[in-house]
Amino acid sequence: MKKRMIGLLMAVVFGCSLLAGCGNGEAPKASEAVQSSEAQMTDEPEETTSTETMETGTEQGSEPESASEITDYKGSLEGVTLKVGTDTSFVPFCFPDENNVYTGFDIDLLQAFSEYLGFEYEIQPMDFTALLMSVQTNKLDMGMAGITITDQRKEVMDFATPYYDAGLQIFVKEDNEEITSIADLEGKKLALKEGTASVQYVSDNVKDCTVTTFPNIEEAYLEVQRGAADAVVYDAPNMLYYVSQNTDCGAKVVGELVDGCQYGIVLNQGSEYTEYINAALKQFREDGTYDTIYKKWFGQ
């Protein structure tokens, strides 16, 4: 009980500061649904109550070996069930498909972790703030939601090795050879999504441009596609996904990443599972698993 009270007090102190940084900033309402690893493989979501799953934590009776004793991590977490929180509105990292089954880059990566390390998992969808608080207070074992790695967050939770380089890039028509960097946007017509980091970035770094903002990023993309705007500046993952899924859109993503950050998987502070996730990520980068999943969702 004392540990739980201490965890909750820490959550209050750090809660506001944890939400800063690029990445997933639009928090949806929390959901009661839980999707298990078994459901992911069968495309049928498993239902349970969030109260029950949030209180139980990791399944007992299946302690992993000490990481220092392991030379081959494959199957090393068999018999373990992990509670994994995610933000199900962060396309293309996690979102519900037409059958209301969660899919996306993070979900495919989570399934690969499960298959390689041998653990089972239950997905607990929730808003971004609740996810971070739940990892801090040990109500979740792990969180995957395009979470930006920051020094403040590392004070209260573990981050696995960075798994995605994020930042802002530029969306232009496919035949546009004039715009290849942020410097080329001076004097141009830009379409931006209102309320996002790209609006502030353009204000601070691009001179003499004309900015039109839209409530939805798809509207901004269409402005470029129909020739009403020269470019969109927005989160690279979303733009890459849009172009990969709309191959006839007549647009491309250009420029180096700016205002960059890295996404990481979060675990409880001092978690015994951090080294297992790091080992799996290393294996996936070496054997091509990571590249296969990346190309599926981002096309590059």
C-alpha positions as CSV (number, residue, x, y, z in Angstrom):
1,M,0.0,0.0,0.0
2,K,2.8,2.4,0.9
3,K,4.6,1.7,-2.4
4,R,1.3,2.4,-4.3
5,M,0.8,5.7,-2.5
6,I,4.4,6.7,-3.2
7,G,4.0,5.8,-6.9
8,L,0.8,7.9,-7.1
9,L,2.5,10.9,-5.5
10,M,5.4,10.7,-8.0
11,A,2.9,10.5,-10.8
12,V,1.3,13.8,-9.7
13,V,4.7,15.5,-9.5
14,F,6.0,14.4,-12.8
15,G,2.7,14.1,-14.7
16,C,2.7,17.5,-16.4
17,S,6.3,17.5,-17.4
18,L,6.1,14.0,-19.0
19,L,3.7,15.2,-21.7
20,A,6.1,17.6,-23.3
21,G,8.0,16.8,-26.6
22,C,7.2,15.6,-30.1
23,G,5.3,12.4,-30.8
24,N,1.9,11.4,-29.7
25,G,0.2,14.6,-28.4
26,E,-3.5,14.0,-29.2
27,A,-5.0,12.0,-26.4
28,P,-8.2,10.1,-27.1
29,K,-10.7,9.0,-24.4
30,A,-9.7,5.9,-22.4
31,S,-11.3,2.6,-23.5
32,E,-12.3,-0.4,-21.6
33,A,-11.3,-2.9,-24.3
34,V,-8.4,-5.3,-24.0
35,Q,-6.8,-7.1,-26.9
36,S,-4.6,-10.1,-26.1
37,S,-1.8,-11.7,-28.1
38,E,-4.0,-14.6,-28.8
39,A,-6.7,-12.3,-30.1
40,Q,-4.2,-10.5,-32.2
41,M,-3.3,-13.8,-33.9
42,T,-6.9,-14.8,-34.5
43,D,-8.2,-11.3,-35.3
44,E,-10.8,-11.6,-32.6
45,P,-10.4,-9.1,-29.7
46,E,-10.7,-10.5,-26.2
47,E,-12.9,-8.6,-23.8
48,T,-12.2,-8.1,-20.1
49,T,-12.6,-5.2,-17.6
50,S,-9.9,-2.6,-17.4
51,T,-10.2,-2.5,-13.5
52,E,-9.3,-6.2,-13.2
53,T,-6.4,-6.2,-15.6
54,M,-5.0,-2.9,-14.3
55,E,-4.8,-4.2,-10.8
56,T,-3.3,-7.6,-11.4
57,G,-0.1,-6.6,-13.2
58,T,2.2,-9.3,-14.6
59,E,1.0,-12.8,-14.3
60,Q,2.6,-14.4,-11.2
61,G,4.4,-17.8,-11.1
62,S,6.5,-17.3,-14.3
63,E,9.6,-15.5,-13.3
64,P,12.1,-15.0,-16.1
65,E,15.7,-16.1,-15.8
66,S,18.3,-13.5,-14.8
67,A,19.3,-11.7,-17.9
68,S,23.0,-12.2,-17.1
69,E,22.4,-16.0,-17.4
70,I,20.9,-15.8,-20.9
71,T,22.9,-16.3,-24.1
72,D,19.9,-16.9,-26.4
73,Y,16.8,-14.8,-25.7
74,K,14.4,-16.7,-28.0
75,G,11.6,-18.2,-25.9
76,S,13.2,-16.8,-22.7
77,L,9.9,-15.2,-21.5
78,E,7.6,-18.2,-22.1
79,G,4.9,-18.4,-19.4
80,V,4.9,-14.6,-18.8
81,T,1.9,-12.4,-19.6
82,L,2.6,-8.6,-19.9
83,K,0.1,-5.8,-19.7
84,V,0.8,-3.4,-22.6
85,G,-0.7,0.1,-22.8
86,T,-1.1,1.9,-26.1
87,D,-2.8,4.9,-27.6
88,T,-5.2,3.5,-30.2
89,S,-5.6,6.8,-32.2
90,F,-1.9,7.3,-33.2
91,V,-1.9,6.3,-36.9
92,P,0.0,4.4,-38.1
93,F,1.5,3.1,-34.9
94,C,-1.7,1.8,-33.4
95,F,-5.3,2.1,-34.5
96,P,-8.4,-0.1,-34.9
97,D,-9.0,-1.7,-38.3
98,E,-12.4,-2.2,-40.0
99,N,-13.0,-5.1,-37.7
100,N,-12.1,-3.1,-34.6
101,V,-8.9,-5.1,-34.1
102,Y,-5.8,-3.1,-33.2
103,T,-3.2,-2.8,-35.9
104,G,-0.2,-0.7,-36.8
105,F,3.5,-0.5,-36.6
106,D,3.7,-0.8,-32.8
107,I,1.2,-3.7,-32.8
108,D,3.3,-5.7,-35.4
109,L,6.4,-5.0,-33.4
110,L,4.7,-6.1,-30.2
111,Q,3.6,-9.3,-31.9
112,A,7.2,-9.9,-33.1
113,F,8.4,-9.4,-29.5
114,S,5.8,-12.0,-28.3
115,E,6.8,-14.6,-30.9
116,Y,10.5,-14.2,-30.4
117,L,10.6,-13.9,-26.6
118,G,7.7,-16.2,-26.0
119,F,5.5,-14.0,-23.7
120,E,1.7,-13.5,-24.0
121,Y,0.3,-10.0,-23.8
122,E,-2.9,-8.0,-23.3
123,I,-3.3,-4.7,-25.0
124,Q,-4.9,-2.0,-22.8
125,P,-6.0,1.0,-24.8
126,M,-6.0,4.3,-22.9
127,D,-5.2,8.0,-23.4
128,F,-1.6,9.1,-23.5
129,T,-1.6,10.6,-20.0
130,A,-3.1,7.6,-18.3
131,L,-0.6,5.3,-20.1
132,L,2.4,7.1,-18.7
133,M,0.9,7.3,-15.2
134,S,0.1,3.5,-15.4
135,V,3.6,2.6,-16.3
136,Q,5.0,4.8,-13.5
137,T,2.8,3.2,-10.9
138,N,3.4,-0.4,-12.2
139,K,-0.2,-0.9,-13.3
140,L,1.2,-1.7,-16.8
141,D,4.3,-3.6,-17.6
142,M,5.0,-1.8,-20.8
143,G,3.8,1.1,-23.0
144,M,4.0,1.5,-26.8
145,A,2.5,4.7,-28.2
146,G,5.1,6.7,-30.2
147,I,6.5,7.9,-26.8
148,T,9.3,10.5,-27.1
149,I,12.4,9.7,-25.0
150,T,13.1,12.6,-22.7
151,D,15.4,13.0,-19.7
152,Q,12.5,13.9,-17.5
153,R,10.6,10.7,-18.4
154,K,13.8,8.6,-17.9
155,E,13.8,9.7,-14.2
156,V,10.6,7.8,-13.5
157,M,10.5,4.9,-16.0
158,D,12.8,2.8,-18.2
159,F,13.1,3.2,-21.9
160,A,14.2,0.4,-24.2
161,T,16.6,1.2,-27.0
162,P,15.1,3.8,-29.4
163,Y,13.1,2.1,-32.1
164,Y,12.0,5.1,-34.3
165,D,13.6,8.4,-35.4
166,A,10.8,10.9,-35.6
167,G,10.6,14.6,-36.5
168,L,9.1,17.0,-39.1
169,Q,9.5,16.6,-42.9
170,I,8.0,18.2,-46.0
171,F,5.2,16.9,-48.2
172,V,5.2,18.3,-51.8
173,K,3.8,17.3,-55.2
174,E,5.8,14.5,-56.9
175,D,7.1,16.7,-59.7
176,N,8.2,19.5,-57.4
177,E,12.0,19.7,-57.6
178,E,12.3,23.2,-56.1
179,I,11.5,22.3,-52.5
180,T,14.0,19.9,-50.9
181,S,14.6,21.5,-47.5
182,I,13.1,23.9,-44.9
183,A,15.2,26.7,-46.4
184,D,13.3,26.3,-49.6
185,L,9.9,27.2,-48.0
186,E,10.6,30.9,-47.8
187,G,7.9,32.8,-49.7
188,K,5.9,29.6,-50.3
189,K,2.2,28.8,-49.5
190,L,2.1,26.2,-46.7
191,A,-0.8,24.0,-45.5
192,L,-0.4,23.0,-41.8
193,K,-2.5,21.1,-39.2
194,E,-3.7,23.6,-36.6
195,G,-2.4,23.2,-33.1
196,T,0.6,21.1,-33.9
197,A,4.3,21.5,-33.4
198,S,4.8,22.2,-37.1
199,V,2.9,25.5,-36.8
200,Q,5.3,26.8,-34.1
201,Y,8.3,25.4,-36.0
202,V,7.3,27.2,-39.2
203,S,6.7,30.4,-37.3
204,D,10.1,30.3,-35.8
205,N,12.1,29.1,-38.8
206,V,10.5,30.0,-42.1
207,K,10.3,33.7,-43.3
208,D,7.8,35.4,-45.5
209,C,5.6,32.3,-46.1
210,T,1.8,32.2,-46.3
211,V,0.3,29.7,-43.8
212,T,-3.2,28.2,-43.9
213,T,-4.2,25.8,-41.1
214,F,-6.7,23.0,-41.2
215,P,-8.3,20.9,-38.5
216,N,-7.4,17.6,-40.2
217,I,-4.0,16.8,-41.8
218,E,-5.7,15.1,-44.7
219,E,-7.2,18.5,-45.8
220,A,-3.7,20.0,-45.8
221,Y,-2.4,17.1,-47.9
222,L,-5.2,17.7,-50.4
223,E,-4.3,21.4,-50.6
224,V,-0.9,20.4,-52.0
225,Q,-2.3,17.7,-54.2
226,R,-4.7,20.1,-55.9
227,G,-2.0,22.8,-56.3
228,A,-3.5,25.3,-53.8
229,A,-0.4,25.0,-51.5
230,D,3.2,24.4,-52.2
231,A,4.0,22.2,-49.2
232,V,2.9,20.6,-45.9
233,V,5.2,20.5,-42.8
234,Y,4.2,17.7,-40.5
235,D,5.2,14.6,-38.5
236,A,7.3,12.3,-40.7
237,P,5.6,9.0,-39.7
238,N,2.1,10.2,-40.7
239,M,3.3,11.6,-44.0
240,L,5.2,8.5,-44.9
241,Y,2.3,6.3,-44.1
242,Y,-0.1,8.5,-46.1
243,V,2.1,8.3,-49.2
244,S,2.7,4.6,-48.8
245,Q,-1.1,3.9,-48.6
246,N,-2.1,6.4,-51.3
247,T,0.4,5.5,-54.1
248,D,-1.6,7.5,-56.7
249,C,-1.7,10.7,-54.6
250,G,1.0,12.3,-56.8
251,A,3.0,13.5,-53.8
252,K,6.3,12.7,-52.0
253,V,8.1,13.4,-48.7
254,V,11.4,15.3,-48.9
255,G,14.0,16.9,-46.7
256,E,15.9,15.9,-43.6
257,L,14.2,15.4,-40.3
258,V,13.9,18.6,-38.3
259,D,12.8,19.2,-34.7
260,G,13.8,15.6,-34.3
261,C,13.2,13.1,-31.5
262,Q,13.3,9.4,-30.9
263,Y,10.5,7.1,-29.8
264,G,11.0,4.4,-27.2
265,I,9.1,1.6,-25.5
266,V,8.5,2.4,-21.8
267,L,8.7,0.0,-18.9
268,N,8.5,0.2,-15.2
269,Q,11.6,1.8,-13.6
270,G,14.1,-1.0,-13.0
271,S,12.0,-3.5,-15.0
272,E,13.5,-6.9,-15.4
273,Y,12.1,-7.0,-18.9
274,T,14.0,-4.0,-20.4
275,E,17.0,-6.1,-21.3
276,Y,14.8,-8.7,-23.0
277,I,13.1,-6.0,-25.2
278,N,16.5,-4.5,-26.1
279,A,17.9,-7.9,-27.0
280,A,14.9,-8.6,-29.3
281,L,15.2,-5.2,-31.0
282,K,18.9,-5.9,-31.6
283,Q,17.9,-9.3,-33.1
284,F,15.2,-7.8,-35.3
285,R,17.6,-5.2,-36.8
286,E,20.1,-7.9,-37.6
287,D,17.7,-10.4,-39.1
288,G,15.6,-8.0,-41.1
289,T,12.4,-8.3,-39.0
290,Y,12.4,-4.6,-38.1
291,D,13.0,-3.6,-41.8
292,T,10.1,-5.7,-42.9
293,I,7.7,-4.2,-40.4
294,Y,8.9,-0.7,-41.2
295,K,8.5,-1.0,-44.9
296,K,5.0,-2.4,-44.5
297,W,3.9,0.8,-42.7
298,F,6.1,3.5,-44.0
299,G,7.1,2.2,-47.5
300,Q,10.8,3.2,-47.3
